[in-house]
Amino acid sequence: MAGASLLAKGEGRCAVTGALTLETAPVLWEQLKAGGLLSGAREADLSGVTDADSAGLALLVAWRGQCLAAGGSLGFQALPARIMALARLTSAEAALGA
């Protein structure tokens, strides 16, 4: 199983690397929660994401929703092509802010 990792960069910025899949999404969600980034993130760099599936898309949509519900915003940098393709198929582009 390929892993995912979260790197907090301060001031609500972070980077996600590795696979964003059904296997890694729950672990990443817990890392976001533990790091205060679940509702406090402002910018996430996804350029290091190597694989993604619909669970990864769901995680990103839910993460952005949590940030918006908390009165903030979350922008994704370098959204993977696979996530964008899934978002188009499911009409989720707006939920990603794309």
N, CA, C and O atoms as a Tinker XYZ file with bonds, in Angstrom:
   392  protein
     1  N      0.857000   -1.185000    0.000000    73     2
     2  CA     0.000000    0.000000    0.000000    64     1     3
     3  C      0.898000    1.242000    0.000000    63     2     4     5
     4  O      1.782000    1.376000    0.847000    81     3
     5  N      0.670000    2.126000   -0.934000    73     3     6
     6  CA     1.393000    3.386000   -0.979000    64     5     7
     7  C      0.812000    4.313000    0.072000    63     6     8     9
     8  O     -0.398000    4.321000    0.295000    81     7
     9  N      1.653000    5.081000    0.708000    73     7    10
    10  CA     1.198000    5.971000    1.759000    64     9    11
    11  C      1.013000    7.396000    1.263000    63    10    12    13
    12  O      1.335000    7.742000    0.126000    81    11
    13  N      0.486000    8.194000    2.158000    73    11    14
    14  CA     0.337000    9.628000    1.921000    64    13    15
    15  C      0.921000   10.330000    3.120000    63    14    16    17
    16  O      0.912000    9.793000    4.228000    81    15
    17  N      1.424000   11.516000    2.911000    73    15    18
    18  CA     1.924000   12.275000    4.051000    64    17    19
    19  C      1.518000   13.735000    3.914000    63    18    20    21
    20  O      1.305000   14.260000    2.821000    81    19
    21  N      1.423000   14.353000    5.063000    73    19    22
    22  CA     1.014000   15.742000    5.174000    64    21    23
    23  C      2.152000   16.521000    5.785000    63    22    24    25
    24  O      2.702000   16.122000    6.812000    81    23
    25  N      2.512000   17.623000    5.168000    73    23    26
    26  CA     3.555000   18.487000    5.689000    64    25    27
    27  C      2.959000   19.861000    5.935000    63    26    28    29
    28  O      2.581000   20.561000    4.996000    81    27
    29  N      2.879000   20.244000    7.206000    73    27    30
    30  CA     2.391000   21.583000    7.551000    64    29    31
    31  C      3.516000   22.575000    7.288000    63    30    32    33
    32  O      4.661000   22.341000    7.676000    81    31
    33  N      3.188000   23.681000    6.628000    73    31    34
    34  CA     4.183000   24.695000    6.284000    64    33    35
    35  C      3.965000   25.998000    7.052000    63    34    36    37
    36  O      4.675000   26.977000    6.826000    81    35
    37  N      2.989000   26.012000    7.955000    73    35    38
    38  CA     2.701000   27.201000    8.740000    64    37    39
    39  C      1.707000   28.119000    8.068000    63    38    40    41
    40  O      1.540000   28.086000    6.848000    81    39
    41  N      1.049000   28.935000    8.862000    73    39    42
    42  CA     0.082000   29.926000    8.383000    64    41    43
    43  C     -1.014000   29.318000    7.508000    63    42    44    45
    44  O     -1.452000   29.942000    6.541000    81    43
    45  N     -1.460000   28.099000    7.844000    73    43    46
    46  CA    -2.534000   27.470000    7.109000    64    45    47
    47  C     -2.138000   26.852000    5.788000    63    46    48    49
    48  O     -2.997000   26.442000    5.008000    81    47
    49  N     -0.846000   26.779000    5.531000    73    47    50
    50  CA    -0.366000   26.182000    4.284000    64    49    51
    51  C      0.169000   24.782000    4.563000    63    50    52    53
    52  O      0.741000   24.524000    5.622000    81    51
    53  N     -0.024000   23.880000    3.599000    73    51    54
    54  CA     0.470000   22.522000    3.758000    64    53    55
    55  C      0.689000   21.892000    2.394000    63    54    56    57
    56  O      0.296000   22.439000    1.363000    81    55
    57  N      1.323000   20.734000    2.414000    73    55    58
    58  CA     1.547000   19.957000    1.199000    64    57    59
    59  C      1.149000   18.518000    1.473000    63    58    60    61
    60  O      1.408000   17.978000    2.549000    81    59
    61  N      0.518000   17.910000    0.487000    73    59    62
    62  CA     0.147000   16.503000    0.556000    64    61    63
    63  C      0.967000   15.775000   -0.502000    63    62    64    65
    64  O      1.037000   16.211000   -1.651000    81    63
    65  N      1.592000   14.656000   -0.106000    73    63    66
    66  CA     2.371000   13.866000   -1.045000    64    65    67
    67  C      1.951000   12.409000   -0.956000    63    66    68    69
    68  O      1.394000   11.971000    0.051000    81    67
    69  N      2.223000   11.668000   -2.017000    73    67    70
    70  CA     1.905000   10.247000   -2.052000    64    69    71
    71  C      0.537000    9.995000   -2.658000    63    70    72    73
    72  O      0.012000   10.810000   -3.417000    81    71
    73  N     -0.026000    8.858000   -2.308000    73    71    74
    74  CA    -1.310000    8.431000   -2.867000    64    73    75
    75  C     -2.468000    9.030000   -2.083000    63    74    76    77
    76  O     -2.444000    9.069000   -0.853000    81    75
    77  N     -3.464000    9.489000   -2.794000    73    75    78
    78  CA    -4.692000   10.039000   -2.206000    64    77    79
    79  C     -5.810000    9.086000   -2.625000    63    78    80    81
    80  O     -6.549000    9.346000   -3.575000    81    79
    81  N     -5.917000    7.968000   -1.886000    73    79    82
    82  CA    -6.787000    6.861000   -2.282000    64    81    83
    83  C     -7.623000    6.366000   -1.108000    63    82    84    85
    84  O     -7.516000    6.872000    0.009000    81    83
    85  N     -8.444000    5.385000   -1.378000    73    83    86
    86  CA    -9.288000    4.781000   -0.351000    64    85    87
    87  C     -8.466000    4.295000    0.838000    63    86    88    89
    88  O     -8.908000    4.405000    1.982000    81    87
    89  N     -7.301000    3.771000    0.583000    73    87    90
    90  CA    -6.448000    3.264000    1.656000    64    89    91
    91  C     -5.841000    4.376000    2.501000    63    90    92    93
    92  O     -5.657000    4.204000    3.706000    81    91
    93  N     -5.527000    5.516000    1.885000    73    91    94
    94  CA    -4.814000    6.569000    2.615000    64    93    95
    95  C     -5.711000    7.693000    3.119000    63    94    96    97
    96  O     -5.328000    8.421000    4.036000    81    95
    97  N     -6.890000    7.847000    2.543000    73    95    98
    98  CA    -7.760000    8.979000    2.906000    64    97    99
    99  C     -8.102000    9.029000    4.399000    63    98   100   101
   100  O     -8.035000   10.109000    4.985000    81    99
   101  N     -8.465000    7.910000    5.044000    73    99   102
   102  CA    -8.792000    7.992000    6.471000    64   101   103
   103  C     -7.604000    8.425000    7.329000    63   102   104   105
   104  O     -7.769000    9.179000    8.288000    81   103
   105  N     -6.417000    7.950000    6.984000    73   103   106
   106  CA    -5.212000    8.321000    7.731000    64   105   107
   107  C     -4.917000    9.800000    7.535000    63   106   108   109
   108  O     -4.601000   10.509000    8.490000    81   107
   109  N     -5.021000   10.259000    6.300000    73   107   110
   110  CA    -4.774000   11.669000    6.016000    64   109   111
   111  C     -5.793000   12.557000    6.728000    63   110   112   113
   112  O     -5.434000   13.618000    7.238000    81   111
   113  N     -7.056000   12.138000    6.769000    73   111   114
   114  CA    -8.103000   12.895000    7.468000    64   113   115
   115  C     -7.729000   13.073000    8.940000    63   114   116   117
   116  O     -7.882000   14.162000    9.494000    81   115
   117  N     -7.243000   12.011000    9.569000    73   115   118
   118  CA    -6.836000   12.078000   10.980000    64   117   119
   119  C     -5.624000   12.998000   11.150000    63   118   120   121
   120  O     -5.536000   13.730000   12.137000    81   119
   121  N     -4.699000   12.965000   10.201000    73   119   122
   122  CA    -3.537000   13.861000   10.253000    64   121   123
   123  C     -3.974000   15.318000   10.130000    63   122   124   125
   124  O     -3.445000   16.190000   10.819000    81   123
   125  N     -4.934000   15.576000    9.255000    73   123   126
   126  CA    -5.455000   16.939000    9.100000    64   125   127
   127  C     -6.097000   17.411000   10.395000    63   126   128   129
   128  O     -5.888000   18.543000   10.831000    81   127
   129  N     -6.878000   16.530000   11.000000    73   127   130
   130  CA    -7.556000   16.871000   12.247000    64   129   131
   131  C     -6.536000   17.132000   13.364000    63   130   132   133
   132  O     -6.636000   18.130000   14.079000    81   131
   133  N     -5.575000   16.249000   13.506000    73   131   134
   134  CA    -4.562000   16.373000   14.559000    64   133   135
   135  C     -3.702000   17.622000   14.373000    63   134   136   137
   136  O     -3.260000   18.224000   15.352000    81   135
   137  N     -3.467000   18.009000   13.134000    73   135   138
   138  CA    -2.618000   19.161000   12.847000    64   137   139
   139  C     -3.358000   20.486000   12.808000    63   138   140   141
   140  O     -2.757000   21.520000   12.515000    81   139
   141  N     -4.661000   20.471000   13.101000    73   139   142
   142  CA    -5.438000   21.700000   13.068000    64   141   143
   143  C     -5.714000   22.223000   11.668000    63   142   144   145
   144  O     -6.130000   23.369000   11.499000    81   143
   145  N     -5.482000   21.383000   10.666000    73   143   146
   146  CA    -5.664000   21.822000    9.287000    64   145   147
   147  C     -7.004000   21.408000    8.700000    63   146   148   149
   148  O     -7.334000   21.802000    7.581000    81   147
   149  N     -7.779000   20.624000    9.432000    73   147   150
   150  CA    -9.063000   20.177000    8.912000    64   149   151
   151  C     -9.981000   21.360000    8.648000    63   150   152   153
   152  O    -10.704000   21.372000    7.652000    81   151
   153  N     -9.960000   22.347000    9.523000    73   151   154
   154  CA   -10.776000   23.539000    9.305000    64   153   155
   155  C     -9.935000   24.806000    9.209000    63   154   156   157
   156  O    -10.465000   25.877000    8.914000    81   155
   157  N     -8.633000   24.699000    9.454000    73   155   158
   158  CA    -7.791000   25.882000    9.477000    64   157   159
   159  C     -6.839000   26.039000    8.312000    63   158   160   161
   160  O     -6.026000   26.963000    8.296000    81   159
   161  N     -6.928000   25.153000    7.337000    73   159   162
   162  CA    -6.027000   25.261000    6.182000    64   161   163
   163  C     -6.495000   26.365000    5.243000    63   162   164   165
   164  O     -7.692000   26.618000    5.114000    81   163
   165  N     -5.538000   27.017000    4.589000    73   163   166
   166  CA    -5.852000   28.036000    3.583000    64   165   167
   167  C     -5.389000   27.617000    2.200000    63   166   168   169
   168  O     -6.024000   27.945000    1.197000    81   167
   169  N     -4.272000   26.884000    2.148000    73   167   170
   170  CA    -3.693000   26.499000    0.860000    64   169   171
   171  C     -3.038000   25.131000    0.979000    63   170   172   173
   172  O     -2.260000   24.882000    1.900000    81   171
   173  N     -3.357000   24.250000    0.043000    73   171   174
   174  CA    -2.774000   22.911000    0.024000    64   173   175
   175  C     -2.114000   22.658000   -1.319000    63   174   176   177
   176  O     -2.757000   22.737000   -2.366000    81   175
   177  N     -0.833000   22.356000   -1.280000    73   175   178
   178  CA    -0.068000   22.020000   -2.484000    64   177   179
   179  C     -0.193000   20.514000   -2.718000    63   178   180   181
   180  O      0.217000   19.715000   -1.877000    81   179
   181  N     -0.749000   20.140000   -3.840000    73   179   182
   182  CA    -0.956000   18.728000   -4.174000    64   181   183
   183  C     -0.009000   18.250000   -5.264000    63   182   184   185
   184  O     -0.229000   17.187000   -5.845000    81   183
   185  N      1.031000   19.008000   -5.551000    73   183   186
   186  CA     1.947000   18.646000   -6.640000    64   185   187
   187  C      2.673000   17.327000   -6.369000    63   186   188   189
   188  O      3.167000   16.699000   -7.305000    81   187
   189  N      2.746000   16.901000   -5.126000    73   187   190
   190  CA     3.419000   15.650000   -4.792000    64   189   191
   191  C      2.503000   14.443000   -4.741000    63   190   192   193
   192  O      2.939000   13.356000   -4.362000    81   191
   193  N      1.229000   14.613000   -5.119000    73   191   194
   194  CA     0.295000   13.483000   -5.124000    64   193   195
   195  C      0.609000   12.600000   -6.333000    63   194   196   197
   196  O      0.637000   13.068000   -7.471000    81   195
   197  N      0.843000   11.320000   -6.062000    73   195   198
   198  CA     1.269000   10.394000   -7.106000    64   197   199
   199  C      0.150000    9.515000   -7.643000    63   198   200   201
   200  O      0.277000    8.958000   -8.733000    81   199
   201  N     -0.945000    9.380000   -6.896000    73   199   202
   202  CA    -2.075000    8.558000   -7.311000    64   201   203
   203  C     -3.314000    9.112000   -6.627000    63   202   204   205
   204  O     -3.217000    9.707000   -5.553000    81   203
   205  N     -4.470000    8.923000   -7.235000    73   203   206
   206  CA    -5.712000    9.429000   -6.647000    64   205   207
   207  C     -6.889000    8.624000   -7.168000    63   206   208   209
   208  O     -6.864000    8.105000   -8.284000    81   207
   209  N     -7.920000    8.530000   -6.339000    73   207   210
   210  CA    -9.156000    7.882000   -6.754000    64   209   211
   211  C    -10.337000    8.676000   -6.197000    63   210   212   213
   212  O    -10.161000    9.783000   -5.690000    81   211
   213  N    -11.537000    8.111000   -6.293000    73   211   214
   214  CA   -12.729000    8.844000   -5.861000    64   213   215
   215  C    -12.718000    9.137000   -4.360000    63   214   216   217
   216  O    -13.298000   10.133000   -3.928000    81   215
   217  N    -12.076000    8.298000   -3.570000    73   215   218
   218  CA   -11.961000    8.580000   -2.134000    64   217   219
   219  C    -11.086000    9.812000   -1.908000    63   218   220   221
   220  O    -11.342000   10.600000   -0.998000    81   219
   221  N    -10.070000    9.973000   -2.725000    73   219   222
   222  CA    -9.229000   11.166000   -2.642000    64   221   223
   223  C    -10.018000   12.414000   -2.999000    63   222   224   225
   224  O     -9.884000   13.446000   -2.341000    81   223
   225  N    -10.835000   12.324000   -4.033000    73   223   226
   226  CA   -11.706000   13.440000   -4.406000    64   225   227
   227  C    -12.652000   13.763000   -3.251000    63   226   228   229
   228  O    -12.815000   14.929000   -2.891000    81   227
   229  N    -13.275000   12.742000   -2.673000    73   227   230
   230  CA   -14.198000   12.956000   -1.561000    64   229   231
   231  C    -13.501000   13.623000   -0.382000    63   230   232   233
   232  O    -14.072000   14.503000    0.262000    81   231
   233  N    -12.277000   13.211000   -0.101000    73   231   234
   234  CA   -11.523000   13.827000    0.990000    64   233   235
   235  C    -11.302000   15.309000    0.723000    63   234   236   237
   236  O    -11.502000   16.134000    1.614000    81   235
   237  N    -10.894000   15.653000   -0.489000    73   235   238
   238  CA   -10.634000   17.059000   -0.811000    64   237   239
   239  C    -11.903000   17.899000   -0.724000    63   238   240   241
   240  O    -11.878000   19.018000   -0.213000    81   239
   241  N    -13.017000   17.355000   -1.226000    73   239   242
   242  CA   -14.290000   18.077000   -1.164000    64   241   243
   243  C    -14.713000   18.284000    0.294000    63   242   244   245
   244  O    -15.123000   19.381000    0.674000    81   243
   245  N    -14.612000   17.231000    1.106000    73   243   246
   246  CA   -14.998000   17.340000    2.519000    64   245   247
   247  C    -14.063000   18.283000    3.271000    63   246   248   249
   248  O    -14.511000   19.057000    4.117000    81   247
   249  N    -12.778000   18.224000    2.970000    73   247   250
   250  CA   -11.798000   19.093000    3.626000    64   249   251
   251  C    -12.093000   20.557000    3.330000    63   250   252   253
   252  O    -12.111000   21.393000    4.233000    81   251
   253  N    -12.323000   20.856000    2.058000    73   251   254
   254  CA   -12.640000   22.238000    1.695000    64   253   255
   255  C    -13.951000   22.675000    2.350000    63   254   256   257
   256  O    -14.074000   23.814000    2.799000    81   255
   257  N    -14.929000   21.769000    2.403000    73   255   258
   258  CA   -16.202000   22.076000    3.054000    64   257   259
   259  C    -16.031000   22.401000    4.527000    63   258   260   261
   260  O    -16.677000   23.316000    5.039000    81   259
   261  N    -15.166000   21.663000    5.216000    73   259   262
   262  CA   -14.894000   21.931000    6.632000    64   261   263
   263  C    -14.283000   23.323000    6.801000    63   262   264   265
   264  O    -14.655000   24.060000    7.714000    81   263
   265  N    -13.359000   23.675000    5.936000    73   263   266
   266  CA   -12.719000   24.994000    6.017000    64   265   267
   267  C    -13.735000   26.106000    5.765000    63   266   268   269
   268  O    -13.750000   27.108000    6.481000    81   267
   269  N    -14.576000   25.934000    4.758000    73   267   270
   270  CA   -15.596000   26.944000    4.465000    64   269   271
   271  C    -16.590000   27.061000    5.609000    63   270   272   273
   272  O    -16.990000   28.171000    5.959000    81   271
   273  N    -17.000000   25.940000    6.202000    73   271   274
   274  CA   -17.949000   25.960000    7.319000    64   273   275
   275  C    -17.366000   26.668000    8.535000    63   274   276   277
   276  O    -18.104000   27.234000    9.340000    81   275
   277  N    -16.042000   26.636000    8.667000    73   275   278
   278  CA   -15.376000   27.297000    9.786000    64   277   279
   279  C    -15.116000   28.776000    9.501000    63   278   280   281
   280  O    -14.498000   29.468000   10.310000    81   279
   281  N    -15.586000   29.259000    8.352000    73   279   282
   282  CA   -15.418000   30.663000    8.012000    64   281   283
   283  C    -14.152000   30.980000    7.257000    63   282   284   285
   284  O    -13.835000   32.149000    7.037000    81   283
   285  N    -13.423000   29.956000    6.857000    73   283   286
   286  CA   -12.180000   30.172000    6.115000    64   285   287
   287  C    -12.343000   29.828000    4.655000    63   286   288   289
   288  O    -13.448000   29.824000    4.113000    81   287
   289  N    -11.243000   29.547000    4.044000    73   287   290
   290  CA   -11.246000   29.117000    2.649000    64   289   291
   291  C    -10.083000   28.155000    2.476000    63   290   292   293
   292  O     -9.154000   28.141000    3.283000    81   291
   293  N    -10.134000   27.369000    1.442000    73   291   294
   294  CA    -9.045000   26.441000    1.146000    64   293   295
   295  C     -8.880000   26.374000   -0.359000    63   294   296   297
   296  O     -9.812000   26.034000   -1.088000    81   295
   297  N     -7.693000   26.700000   -0.808000    73   295   298
   298  CA    -7.371000   26.591000   -2.226000    64   297   299
   299  C     -6.409000   25.448000   -2.448000    63   298   300   301
   300  O     -5.504000   25.221000   -1.644000    81   299
   301  N     -6.601000   24.729000   -3.534000    73   299   302
   302  CA    -5.725000   23.624000   -3.890000    64   301   303
   303  C     -4.811000   24.057000   -5.015000    63   302   304   305
   304  O     -5.264000   24.588000   -6.029000    81   303
   305  N     -3.522000   23.827000   -4.833000    73   303   306
   306  CA    -2.527000   24.107000   -5.856000    64   305   307
   307  C     -2.147000   22.798000   -6.521000    63   306   308   309
   308  O     -1.969000   21.788000   -5.840000    81   307
   309  N     -2.020000   22.799000   -7.828000    73   307   310
   310  CA    -1.581000   21.638000   -8.610000    64   309   311
   311  C     -2.488000   20.428000   -8.396000    63   310   312   313
   312  O     -2.016000   19.338000   -8.072000    81   311
   313  N     -3.790000   20.630000   -8.580000    73   311   314
   314  CA    -4.722000   19.504000   -8.484000    64   313   315
   315  C     -4.329000   18.437000   -9.506000    63   314   316   317
   316  O     -4.145000   18.754000  -10.681000    81   315
   317  N     -4.196000   17.179000   -9.080000    73   315   318
   318  CA    -3.820000   16.120000  -10.019000    64   317   319
   319  C     -4.853000   15.952000  -11.133000    63   318   320   321
   320  O     -6.051000   16.140000  -10.918000    81   319
   321  N     -4.379000   15.599000  -12.311000    73   319   322
   322  CA    -5.266000   15.418000  -13.467000    64   321   323
   323  C     -6.350000   14.380000  -13.180000    63   322   324   325
   324  O     -7.492000   14.536000  -13.615000    81   323
   325  N     -6.000000   13.341000  -12.462000    73   323   326
   326  CA    -6.987000   12.296000  -12.152000    64   325   327
   327  C     -8.113000   12.847000  -11.278000    63   326   328   329
   328  O     -9.280000   12.519000  -11.491000    81   327
   329  N     -7.770000   13.685000  -10.295000    73   327   330
   330  CA    -8.790000   14.304000   -9.434000    64   329   331
   331  C     -9.682000   15.213000  -10.279000    63   330   332   333
   332  O    -10.902000   15.206000  -10.121000    81   331
   333  N     -9.083000   15.986000  -11.163000    73   331   334
   334  CA    -9.863000   16.886000  -12.013000    64   333   335
   335  C    -10.797000   16.095000  -12.935000    63   334   336   337
   336  O    -11.939000   16.500000  -13.150000    81   335
   337  N    -10.324000   14.983000  -13.475000    73   335   338
   338  CA   -11.166000   14.157000  -14.346000    64   337   339
   339  C    -12.349000   13.589000  -13.563000    63   338   340   341
   340  O    -13.478000   13.597000  -14.054000    81   339
   341  N    -12.098000   13.101000  -12.360000    73   339   342
   342  CA   -13.180000   12.585000  -11.519000    64   341   343
   343  C    -14.150000   13.698000  -11.140000    63   342   344   345
   344  O    -15.362000   13.485000  -11.107000    81   343
   345  N    -13.623000   14.874000  -10.857000    73   343   346
   346  CA   -14.477000   16.014000  -10.492000    64   345   347
   347  C    -15.394000   16.395000  -11.654000    63   346   348   349
   348  O    -16.568000   16.702000  -11.448000    81   347
   349  N    -14.856000   16.375000  -12.878000    73   347   350
   350  CA   -15.678000   16.673000  -14.050000    64   349   351
   351  C    -16.771000   15.622000  -14.228000    63   350   352   353
   352  O    -17.915000   15.961000  -14.528000    81   351
   353  N    -16.423000   14.359000  -14.044000    73   351   354
   354  CA   -17.393000   13.268000  -14.205000    64   353   355
   355  C    -18.533000   13.366000  -13.193000    63   354   356   357
   356  O    -19.664000   12.981000  -13.488000    81   355
   357  N    -18.238000   13.875000  -12.014000    73   355   358
   358  CA   -19.228000   13.917000  -10.931000    64   357   359
   359  C    -19.758000   15.323000  -10.677000    63   358   360   361
   360  O    -20.482000   15.544000   -9.706000    81   359
   361  N    -19.407000   16.270000  -11.534000    73   359   362
   362  CA   -19.819000   17.674000  -11.391000    64   361   363
   363  C    -19.399000   18.259000  -10.047000    63   362   364   365
   364  O    -20.150000   19.006000   -9.419000    81   363
   365  N    -18.185000   17.910000   -9.612000    73   363   366
   366  CA   -17.678000   18.365000   -8.320000    64   365   367
   367  C    -16.645000   19.472000   -8.439000    63   366   368   369
   368  O    -16.021000   19.833000   -7.441000    81   367
   369  N    -16.444000   20.024000   -9.637000    73   367   370
   370  CA   -15.416000   21.063000   -9.795000    64   369   371
   371  C    -15.639000   22.233000   -8.852000    63   370   372   373
   372  O    -14.694000   22.724000   -8.234000    81   371
   373  N    -16.885000   22.683000   -8.738000    73   371   374
   374  CA   -17.175000   23.837000   -7.883000    64   373   375
   375  C    -16.863000   23.527000   -6.426000    63   374   376   377
   376  O    -16.409000   24.404000   -5.692000    81   375
   377  N    -17.098000   22.300000   -6.003000    73   375   378
   378  CA   -16.829000   21.915000   -4.612000    64   377   379
   379  C    -15.341000   21.932000   -4.318000    63   378   380   381
   380  O    -14.939000   22.031000   -3.159000    81   379
   381  N    -14.510000   21.837000   -5.363000    73   379   382
   382  CA   -13.064000   21.920000   -5.204000    64   381   383
   383  C    -12.560000   23.347000   -5.362000    63   382   384   385
   384  O    -11.384000   23.632000   -5.134000    81   383
   385  N    -13.459000   24.236000   -5.754000    73   383   386
   386  CA   -13.036000   25.606000   -6.019000    64   385   387
   387  C    -12.346000   25.728000   -7.358000    63   386   388   389
   388  O    -11.653000   26.711000   -7.621000    81   387
   389  N    -12.535000   24.727000   -8.211000    73   387   390
   390  CA   -11.848000   24.717000   -9.510000    64   389   391
   391  C    -12.720000   25.338000  -10.583000    63   390   392
   392  O    -12.312000   25.418000  -11.741000    81   391
